Amino acid sequence: METEENNIPTKEPQSFMTAFDKKSRFLLSKKIPHHINWAIAVLVILIVIIFSIYLAYFHPPKDFPTKDFIKIEEGQTVEQVAIFLKENKVIKSVSAMKVLYKIGLARSQNTVIACDYFFESRLPVWSIVWRISGGNYGVEHIKVTIPEGLSLVQMGKLFELKLPEFNRSRYTLITRGLEGFLFPYTYFFTPSANEDFIVEEMRENFEEKIDPLREDIAISGRSVEEIVTMASIVEKETITDESKYIVSGILWKRIDNGMKLQVDALFPYIFGKNTFDLTKKDLQFDSPYNTYRYEGLPPGPIASPGFEAIRASLYPEETPYWFYLSDRRSQMHYGRTYEEHLKFRNQYLH
């Protein structure tokens, strides 16, 4: 028997997908304006073209040399560096790099900073341009301070301690005849800096420092070598800037009057003994650097003098003194006569 309830017609609920389909048909029935279709198409084409250009010219190569050093040599043009970088898989296109320089992306136009560059990860060409035009090497440099008064041998030992790839034998070979002409200074080198680069940096620094003095050196009647040789002695014999000028005046006066310099600072250079360890026999050691035996300056510098010692040797102070000594507390004492000098020796050194 059918109940009244069973006779009531039922309505099937509309499903979510059915509603969605109706909405979609409604939206599709709306026509998109023709000019908007063209704009979208052009935009898509432009994006594809730009992306293709980026991949072809600006994107880093797959075999980019990550975690490696790339050395850019001094004096190379932008084009030469671009060719070198392309050959070493750092960039894909020489033209792309040159264009970026021309449009001003580089920190300084047509400038390439020579050095070893370290790339931690792959970089697009504009990042490469930004770094090499500004000297952003990508690796922490090693600080090496060369104090005034070090000899070439002492410098070599210091570099060997500081720089992991330093070759002291090679350094000794290329620094022959350069004693006194590598300027003492605080330098920053990459871990892979080679001996040629280090020596060149120090030589260039010396030339830069001495260049303003060259005219006065020529007027002085002494050569650069003579000034630097005297400066190396003054550097080793003195502590304060004031004493440098006084001692320089005393030593030049002795030379001009045909007296022996009788400088103790040369003995550490000859055989490693300092003033307080010298014997009378040591003073007679036969060496052209022994100024107790030979008049005038030694054959060459005994160390690398600082700028103040070089200036003091060029502009010596005139005083009535002929003698000086430094006591065990590094205090200077100046004597007008040999007797006064002996008095100071007995008083301060014995």
Stockholm file with secondary structure:
# STOCKHOLM 1.0

chainA/1-350         METEENNIPTKEPQSFMTAFDKKSRFLLSKKIPHHINWAIAVLVILIVIIFSIYLAYFHPPKDFPTKDFIKIEEGQTVEQVAIFLKENKVIKSVSAMKVLYKIGLARSQNTVIACDYFFESRLPVWSIVWRISGGNYGVEHIKVTIPEGLSLVQMGKLFELKLPEFNRSRYTLITRGLEGFLFPYTYFFTPSANEDFIVEEMRENFEEKIDPLREDIAISGRSVEEIVTMASIVEKETITDESKYIVSGILWKRIDNGMKLQVDALFPYIFGKNTFDLTKKDLQFDSPYNTYRYEGLPPGPIASPGFEAIRASLYPEETPYWFYLSDRRSQMHYGRTYEEHLKFRNQYLH
#=GR chainA/1-350 SS CCCHHHHSCCCCCCCHHHHHHHHHHHHHHSCCCHHHHHHHHHHHHHHHHHHHHIIIIISCCTTCCTTEEEEECTTCCHHHHHHHHHHTTSCSCHHHHHHHHHTTCSSSTTCCCCEEEEESSCCCHHHHHHHHHHTCCSSCCEEEECCTTCCHHHHHHHHHHHCTTCCHHHHHHHTTTCTTCSCCCEEEECTTCCHHHHHHHHHHHHHHHHGGGHHHHHHHTCCHHHHHHHHHHHHHHCSSHHHHHHHHHHHHHHHHTTCCCCCTTHHHHHHSCCGGGCCTTGGGCCCTTCTTTSCSCCSSCSSCCCHHHHHHHHSCCCCSCCEEEECTTCCEEEESSHHHHHHHHHHHTC
#=GC SS_cons         CCCHHHHSCCCCCCCHHHHHHHHHHHHHHSCCCHHHHHHHHHHHHHHHHHHHHIIIIISCCTTCCTTEEEEECTTCCHHHHHHHHHHTTSCSCHHHHHHHHHTTCSSSTTCCCCEEEEESSCCCHHHHHHHHHHTCCSSCCEEEECCTTCCHHHHHHHHHHHCTTCCHHHHHHHTTTCTTCSCCCEEEECTTCCHHHHHHHHHHHHHHHHGGGHHHHHHHTCCHHHHHHHHHHHHHHCSSHHHHHHHHHHHHHHHHTTCCCCCTTHHHHHHSCCGGGCCTTGGGCCCTTCTTTSCSCCSSCSSCCCHHHHHHHHSCCCCSCCEEEECTTCCEEEESSHHHHHHHHHHHTC
//
